[in-house]
């Protein structure tokens, strides 16, 4: 069923199919009907079908961890913390992040670049603060993103929030030169 009304300079049309409709308003061109071809309605599904649909959507829409792609900054966990960070002979940069944090993704890109630039001079790691709460609490991480710089097992620098790349580089240079 199509209904149209035309005025002097524009036309208006509505297409109905089932209980859904789509309207189009155009100027200076002839009106066209754009029918809605799907008659999908969540109410038409059984409860079990709705649950199945939701579970498949949730499994596809989960946020992936920051370092799932080819990252130059390796993932460190609570189990590997002491060997990777505290006992390291080279200075270490650790980014504390969470998977749901948008600013963490921006910082991670910067840390990834820095890890490539300072390869051999600095070890770069990322730590999921949600997964490793004990390490995050030990260093009093209250918000993310936070970048900590370690030298000889001691925390030397702390950078909170999203900063420009130059800010991180200057902190790294201070740690390397100390």
C-alpha positions as MATLAB code, in Angstrom:
seq = 'XXXXXXXXXXXXXXXXXXXXXXXXXXXXXXXXXXXXXXXXXXXXXXXXXXXXXXXXXXXXXXXXXXXXXXXXXXXXXXXXXXXXXXXXXXXXXXXXXXXXXXXXXXXXXXXXXXXXXXXXXXXXXXXXXXXXXXXXXXXXXXXXXXXXXXXXXXXXXXXXXXXXXXXXXXXXXXXXXX';
ca = [
       0.000    0.000    0.000;
       1.492    3.326   -0.983;
       0.279    6.774   -0.093;
       1.654    9.864   -1.709;
       0.875   13.510   -1.519;
       2.597   16.064   -3.610;
       3.153   19.720   -2.980;
       4.441   22.330   -5.360;
       8.197   21.755   -4.900;
       8.572   18.422   -3.121;
       6.933   15.074   -2.805;
       6.418   12.843    0.181;
       5.846    9.104    0.134;
       5.363    6.389    2.701;
       5.552    2.660    2.092;
       3.878    0.218    4.420;
       4.699   -3.422    4.797;
       3.351   -5.259    7.740;
       3.689   -2.841   10.677;
       6.876   -1.108    9.566;
       7.168    1.906    7.319;
       9.863    4.000    5.714;
       9.386    7.488    4.427;
      11.392    9.441    1.889;
      11.181   13.136    1.121;
      12.939   14.419   -1.938;
      13.197   17.791   -3.589;
      13.218   18.382   -7.319;
      13.183   14.681   -8.204;
      10.269   12.376   -8.790;
       9.192   10.425   -5.762;
      10.148    6.803   -5.412;
       8.939    4.108   -3.120;
      11.542    2.339   -1.047;
       9.767   -0.623    0.481;
      11.080   -2.204    3.620;
      11.954   -5.691    2.503;
      12.484   -7.297    5.862;
       9.614   -7.945    8.153;
      11.815   -8.973   11.088;
      10.448   -8.094   14.472;
      11.957   -9.206   17.811;
       8.428   -9.793   19.100;
       7.878  -12.459   16.471;
      10.715  -14.565   17.906;
      10.301  -17.164   20.579;
      12.094  -16.528   23.859;
      14.692  -19.231   23.106;
      15.348  -17.668   19.687;
      15.815  -14.231   21.287;
      18.345  -15.646   23.762;
      20.224  -17.380   20.965;
      20.274  -14.186   18.923;
      21.512  -12.131   21.882;
      24.248  -14.608   22.784;
      25.539  -14.715   19.218;
      25.494  -10.897   19.067;
      27.304  -10.591   22.397;
      29.984  -13.072   21.372;
      30.669  -11.116   18.167;
      30.563   -7.669   19.749;
      32.946   -8.209   22.636;
      35.846   -5.805   22.803;
      39.093   -7.414   21.852;
      42.134   -6.880   24.021;
      44.463   -4.127   22.988;
      47.369   -6.372   22.152;
      45.504   -8.996   20.135;
      46.990   -7.556   16.962;
      50.691   -7.622   16.135;
      51.948   -5.384   18.883;
      55.497   -4.455   19.714;
      54.556   -4.140   23.390;
      54.190   -7.589   24.935;
      51.511   -8.513   27.451;
      52.681   -8.905   31.035;
      50.606  -10.559   33.762;
      50.784  -10.878   37.504;
      52.623  -14.184   37.093;
      55.315  -12.775   34.828;
      55.531   -9.354   36.532;
      58.551  -10.032   38.720;
      60.686  -11.667   36.021;
      59.694   -9.300   33.214;
      59.632   -5.976   35.048;
      61.261   -6.042   38.465;
      64.271   -8.239   37.570;
      64.910   -6.647   34.187;
      68.375   -5.211   33.583;
      67.065   -2.799   30.938;
      64.548   -0.055   31.719;
      60.910   -1.110   31.390;
      57.788    0.762   30.296;
      54.416   -0.674   31.406;
      51.067    0.592   30.182;
      48.125   -0.206   32.474;
      44.897   -0.445   30.475;
      41.427   -1.967   30.437;
      39.620   -3.411   27.429;
      36.682   -0.990   27.754;
      38.813    2.175   27.949;
      38.806    4.353   24.817;
      41.749    6.603   25.805;
      43.769    3.440   26.524;
      43.525    2.522   22.850;
      45.003    5.881   21.870;
      47.840    5.517   24.387;
      48.467    1.953   23.216;
      49.119    3.151   19.665;
      51.699    5.608   20.997;
      53.331    2.980   23.227;
      53.438    0.601   20.276;
      55.364    3.199   18.236;
      57.700    3.916   21.142;
      58.370    0.193   21.599;
      59.566    0.054   17.997;
      61.637    3.226   18.310;
      63.366    2.147   21.545;
      63.806   -1.563   20.777;
      66.918   -2.820   22.575;
      67.078    0.196   24.911;
      63.687   -0.225   26.587;
      61.332   -3.140   27.151;
      57.660   -2.272   26.618;
      54.757   -4.140   28.154;
      50.999   -3.732   28.576;
      49.055   -4.987   31.596;
      45.285   -5.369   31.786;
      44.351   -3.730   35.090;
      41.019   -5.600   35.214;
      42.690   -9.005   34.896;
      45.628   -8.320   37.213;
      44.134   -6.364   40.088;
      46.895   -7.218   42.558;
      49.594   -5.568   40.455;
      47.359   -2.562   39.769;
      46.590   -2.164   43.477;
      50.249   -2.544   44.431;
      51.113    0.487   42.288;
      47.942    2.356   43.309;
      46.431    2.460   39.822;
      43.071    4.168   40.372;
      42.326    5.121   36.766;
      43.600    4.115   33.361;
      45.552    4.702   31.186;
      48.687    4.901   33.298;
      52.221    4.381   32.056;
      54.921    3.490   34.576;
      58.647    3.485   33.860;
      60.946    1.200   35.843;
      64.713    1.043   36.123;
      66.547   -1.563   38.209;
      63.204   -2.796   39.562;
      62.178    0.606   40.928;
      59.402    2.842   39.669;
      61.019    6.000   38.316;
      58.296    7.791   36.340;
      54.511    7.750   36.251;
      52.381    9.241   33.472;
      48.634    9.380   33.993;
      46.111    9.931   31.225;
      46.483   10.475   27.510;
      49.496   12.579   26.592;
      51.297   13.432   23.354;
      54.079   11.095   22.218;
      56.723   13.721   23.054;
      55.635   13.675   26.692;
      56.302    9.920   26.946;
      59.595   10.271   25.087;
      60.867   12.957   27.463;
      60.017   10.761   30.475;
      61.778    7.793   28.839;
      64.868    9.890   28.142;
      64.975   11.025   31.791;
      64.871    7.393   32.953;
      67.465    6.232   30.407;
      69.848    9.047   31.355;
      69.494    8.591   35.130;
];
